C-alpha cells in the first residue's frame, strides 16, 4: 500500500471513530496528527487534512446540537405532561374558595351524631376564604355528565328531621345519608371519578339525567337542604357538601386520613392555585 492510500485509509478510520463517539474527537485528531510524517507530505495533502478535520469538527458540533435539541425536547415533553396532569385536576365548585381550614369541614372528620365520618369537604361561613351565602352558584369541577339529580327531593319537616337524627344515632344507611345530603347533583367524569354536590337550594333547570356538562357549568345554587335549618325553612347556615369519589365509588377522597394527610391528598386531585 503506498503512502497516499495508507493515510487516506487512516483519515477514513479517524472519521469513523469520531462519528461514533463525538466526545473524543480532539483526542483522536491529535493522535492522528502526530502520526503524519510531515516531511513526506505533499502540499495538496495539507488541504485534504484540513478539510477532514473541519468535517470532523462540523460533525461534532452537529451531534452536540442534536443532543441539545433532544434534551430540550425531552424537557418540553416533561413540562407538557406535567401541564396536562395539572389541567386534568378538578377545580373548586365555588369561585375563589380554598380548602376548608377547620378540620371538622374536611373529609373523614367525625360525625358523632350518626357514628360515622364526613365523606366530603364542607364549605360554610368564611372557613374556605370566601363568605358562603345562600344562592351562590355551584359549578362543575370538571367535564362529565349527570349521574344523579334529586329533582324530586322534598325537604323534611322539623319533626321528620329530628326523627331522622334519632334513627341514625347508631349509624346511618345509604338512604339516610342521602336525606342528610339534601338536594344534590352527582357527576360522572371521563376518568371514572365521581363528584357530588349536596345541600343545594335549587338546580340549574337545564339539567337532567345524563346531561353532559363542562367544567365551570352551573349545576345549582348553595342552600341548606338536608339540615335542621332547611327543615325550618330559613336560609341560615348555608353550605355546600363537595364529595370526590375514587376507585369506582368505593372510596371517597380522604378516607381514613388525618387532616394534614387529607390536604396533601387533595392536592393530587384538585387544582388549588
N, C-alpha and C positions, 0 to 999 in steps of 0.2 A: 504494500500500500504506500503510495507516495505521500509526501508531507502535506500537500493540499487536501487530499481526500481524508487523511488522518485528522487534521484539525477541523475540517468540515463536520466529520462524524462526532468529534468532541463537542462542537457547538450544538449539534442536534441533541446529544446526550444531556448537555447542560440545560437546554431549553426544556427537555422532557422532565428532568428532575425538579426544576424550578416551578414548572407549571403544576406539578403535583403538590408541591409544598412551597407556597409563596413566601413563607416566613423565613426561609434560609437563602433567599436569592442573593443577597450581598455576599454571604459567606461562600456560596458556590461560585459566584463571579470572581472573587479574589483568588480562590483556588485555581480556577481556570486561567486567570491572567498570569499567575506565577509559572504555570507550565508552558506558556508560549515561548518558544525560542526567538525572542525579538530580533536577534541578529540575522535570522534567516527568513524573517517575514518580509514579504514584498509590500510595496507601498499600498497597493489596492486592497490588501487584506486588512489594513487599519480601518478602512471604511466598512468592510464586512463585519469586523469585530464590533465596531461602534454601533452599527445597525442592530446587531444581535443583542448587545447589551441594552440598547434603547428599547428594543422589543420586549426584553425580559422585564425592564423597569415598568413599561406600559402595562404588561400583563399583570404584574404585581399590584400596580395601582388600581387596575380594573377589578382584580379579585378583592382587594380591600374595599373598594367602593361597593361591590356586590354584597360583601359581608355586612357593610354598614347599612345598606338598604334592607337586607334581610332582617337585621337586628331591629331596625326601625319598624319594619312591617310586623314583626313579632310583638313589639311593644304596642303598636296600634291595635293589633288583634286582641291583646290582653285588655287594653283600655275599652275597646268596643264590647267585649264580653262582660266586663265589669259594669259598663253603662247599661247594657241590655238587662243584666240581673237587677240593677237598681230600678230601671224603668218597669220591670215586672213586679216590683213590690206594690203592696196595697197603699193607697193614700187614705188620709183620715176622712171619716164620714161627715165631719163638721169643719167648716172653714176655720183655719187658724188655731185649732186645738193641738195640744201636745199630749203625751201620755199623762194620765192622772197621777197626781203626786201622792195622794192618800192611798196607802196600801190596801185599804178596805175597798177601793174602787178598781182594783186590779183583778185579773183572773186568778182563781184559786184562793181568793180571800174567803174566810169562813162566813157562813150564813147559818148562825146558830139556831135561828128560829125554825129552820127546816132540816137541821142536822146535815148540812151539805156545804158546798162551796159555790162561789160565783163562777160562771163559765165565760165571762167576758169583761170588757172594760166598761165602766160606768162613768159617763160624762155628766156631771151635775155641778151646780154652783159655779165657782171660779177655779175649781181644783185643777182643771186642764189648761189654764191660762186664758180662757175666754168665758165670759159670763153666759151660761147656758140659759136660754129663755124659751118659754113655751111658744111653739110655732116656728122656730128656726128650721131652715131646710136641712134635711139629711140626704147625703148623696152617696152614690155607689162608689165603693172603694176600688173597683176595677171592672173591666168589661165582664159581662156574664148574662145570665138570663134568670127570670123569676122562677124560683123553685117553689116558693110558698108565699102567699099573701093572704092574711087573715081578714078578708073583706067583710066577713060576717061576724067579726068579733063584737061581742056585746059586753059592755062594762058590767062587772058585778055590782050588786048593791052593797052598802056598808055591811049589812047583816051577812050576806053571802061571802064577802071578803073575809070577815072575821071568822066565819065558819071554816073557810079555806085555810087560814092560818092555824086554826086548831087542828085541822086534819093533817097538815104537813109537819107538825112539830116533831114527829118521829121519822120524818123522811118524806120526800115528795116524789110522786110518779111523774112520768113524762108529760102527762096531761095536766098535772098540777103545775109543773114548770111552765108549760105553755100559757096557762092562765096568768101566772105571775109575770110573764114577759109582756103581757098586754098585747096591744095591736102591733103586729110585726111583719117584716118582709125578710125573706131568705133568698139569697142569690147563690147560684151555682156558677163557678168560674171555669174557664177553659182548662186550667191546670188541675181541676178536681177539688180545689179549695172551696169552702162554703163560708159565706159571711151572713150574719144575722143582725138585724136592726130592730130593737124592741122598745116598748113603751111609747110608741108613736101616738100622736093625736089624730092624724089622718094620713091618707096615702095620696100619691100622685094619681089623679083619676085616669090617666092614660095607661096605667099599668094593669096587667092581669097575668094569669099563669102562663109561663113560657115566654113572656115578652122579653126580647133582647134589650139590654141596657148597656150604655157606655160608661166608662169611668167619669164620674162627675155629674151624671144624670141625677136629677132629684127623684128620690124614692118616696119621700113623705116628709113629715114635719114633727119636730120634737113635742112630746107630751108627757103624760104621767100615767098612761093606761097600765092596768095591772098592779096598781099601788092603792093604798088606802085613800090618798088624795084623789086619785082617779075615780074611786068608788064614791067619794063625797061630791064629785062634780066640780072641784075647783081646779085652778091652774098652778097650785103650789108644787114645789119640789120637782120641777121639770127635769127630765133626764133622758139619756139615750143609753141603752144597753147594746154594745157592739161586740159580738162574738165572732171568733175566727176558728173554723173547724178544719182539721187536717186529717190525713190518712182515712179517707172515705167516711168522714164524720165520726170516727171512733175516738178522736182525741181533740180537745179544744186547746188552743194556744195558751200555754202557761200551766197546763195541768200538772199538778204535783210539784210545782216550783215555788220557791220563796220570792218575795217581791223583786229583789235585785236581779235574780235569775230570769224572772218574767220580763223585766225591761230589756235584758240582753237578748232574750229570745225574740222579743217584739221587733228588735232592730233587723232581724233576718227577714222579716215578712212585711214590715211596714216602713214606708218612706217617712222618716221623722224629721228631715231637714229640707 
